[in-house]
């Protein structure tokens, strides 16, 4: 059976294979496995791409978020407001610091963090709010910034939004942000990798120290830190893919528009709800997430998978309904928009190289699965 993957990493590699091979040869010849010129060059190039002054490459996106939170002063016993509708790593990064995740519901249309709900969740112990730029579009950080007390910082989770903008501002170009280069991301490495981006030189220096055992020079340890460094081989991959990212994001937008047209009949009949792009957003479509109506979502996904369609679910349970965060004391019904979305959402295959014929096959299979 001809498979249509959720994301085609083989096709992505084919586009950069020669550049990656040449870059690996450079790293191997120079033995710059930790740090080195490839990492420094990528940090400069990604900072320019993101529209910020500083980029610090780290080992993965979860570390990046933890480091960004630590850099703005989040510590043990503090509270951090974040959406219930997010990947578990957003809450996990908060918990690793010893801080407490405080959840807020998402908007019912875009599924992004509801700014009003987030502001309502802010209390005396709140130190930061983490808007998640979900599925490839930006949350409303401006509304958060305008409504927050000055001691509460906005730390953006930009793991799914490389190249996205809101009102002309690039995702992650606020005070400080974390991003992930997990292989399936729009800008994906060949393993785990991440970065912190910021215009704050002091925060960038602190992140760099924290991620390097607490110092920027060998055997110098100014603060308690740990090991979270981007390696030279991953930087090679990221540089090669970054040069093609704008074109890849444009191809994703074209594919999303094609899905919108192909799914129009199912949407009109109430069988699916199409994704909504917020006003002012330029979406980069990390994921194309629909919601099914009147059908068992898990059964639909199973039928698609049986037909060779790589559909997935992002994410099957909101943070408060996962065993890891049961201790927060929430029950079903506390965040109704996130819960309803989690029960109905499914992600359809979308990647820059997807063809119109493949998308037609996906839609045909979804139509049959919904019968």
Secondary structure, DSSP 4 states (H G I P E B T S, - for coil): ---B-SS-HHHHHHHHHHHHHHHHHHHHHHT--BSSHHHHHHHHHHHHHHT-SEEEEES-HHHHHHHHHHHTT--TT-EEEEESSS-HHHHHHHHHHT-EEEEEPBPTTT-SB-HHHHHHH--TTEEEEE-B--TTS---HHHHHHHS-TTSEEEEE-TT-TT-EETTEETT-SSEEEEE--TTSSS--SS--EEEEES-HHHHHHHHHHTBTT-SSTT--SS---B---BHHHHHHHHHHHTTHHHHHHHHHHHHHHHHHHTHHHHHTTSEE---PPTTEE---S-EEEEESSS-HHHHHHHHHHTTB--B-S-SS-GGGSGGGGGG---TTTTHHHHHHHHHEEEEP--TT--HHHHHHHHHHHHHHT-
